[in-house]
Amino acid sequence: MPLDLLPAELETAARACRAMAYQESEQAKRMENPSTRGPVEAMARRYAELAAKLEAARKTGGPTPTASAP
């Protein structure tokens, strides 16, 4: 089901994702064990990628990208 979000809502979601990406990245920096750091770094990258998608959708004025469109 596609999301129909207003530009302000897209911006808010993108900011939240950027904040989470930063927090996860900082947490990963504090970890000493590489096997536990990897998943946290991957999560930070996923948050950053999602933020970029939301920002792109806001700039184009279109709906948010979805995995499947009807």
C-alpha positions in Angstrom: 0.0 0.0 0.0 1.6 3.3 -1.1 2.0 6.1 1.4 0.6 9.5 0.7 2.5 11.9 2.8 2.7 15.6 2.7 6.1 17.3 2.1 6.3 18.3 5.8 5.6 14.7 6.9 8.3 13.5 4.5 10.8 16.0 5.9 10.0 15.0 9.5 10.5 11.3 8.6 13.7 12.1 6.9 15.0 14.1 9.8 14.1 11.3 12.2 16.0 8.8 10.0 19.0 11.1 9.9 19.0 11.4 13.6 18.8 7.6 14.0 21.6 7.1 11.5 23.8 9.5 13.5 22.9 7.8 16.8 23.6 4.3 15.4 26.9 5.5 13.9 28.0 7.0 17.2 27.1 3.8 19.0 29.1 1.7 16.5 32.1 3.9 17.1 32.0 3.2 20.8 32.0 -0.6 20.2 35.2 -2.4 20.3 34.1 -5.8 19.1 33.9 -5.8 15.2 31.4 -8.7 15.2 28.9 -6.6 17.2 29.8 -3.3 15.5 29.0 -4.6 12.0 25.2 -4.9 12.4 25.0 -1.5 14.1 26.9 0.1 11.2 24.6 -1.6 8.7 21.6 -0.2 10.6 23.1 3.3 10.4 23.5 2.9 6.7 19.9 1.7 6.2 18.6 4.7 8.2 20.7 7.0 6.0 19.5 5.4 2.8 15.9 5.6 3.9 16.4 9.3 4.8 17.8 9.9 1.3 14.8 8.2 -0.3 12.4 10.3 1.8 14.3 13.5 0.9 14.2 12.6 -2.8 10.4 12.0 -2.6 9.9 15.3 -0.9 11.9 17.2 -3.5 10.1 15.6 -6.4 6.7 16.2 -4.7 5.7 12.7 -5.4 4.6 9.9 -3.2 7.2 8.0 -1.1 9.0 5.2 -2.9 7.5 1.8 -2.1 8.6 -1.8 -2.7 5.6 -2.6 -4.8 3.1 -0.3 -6.6 -0.3 -1.5 -7.6 
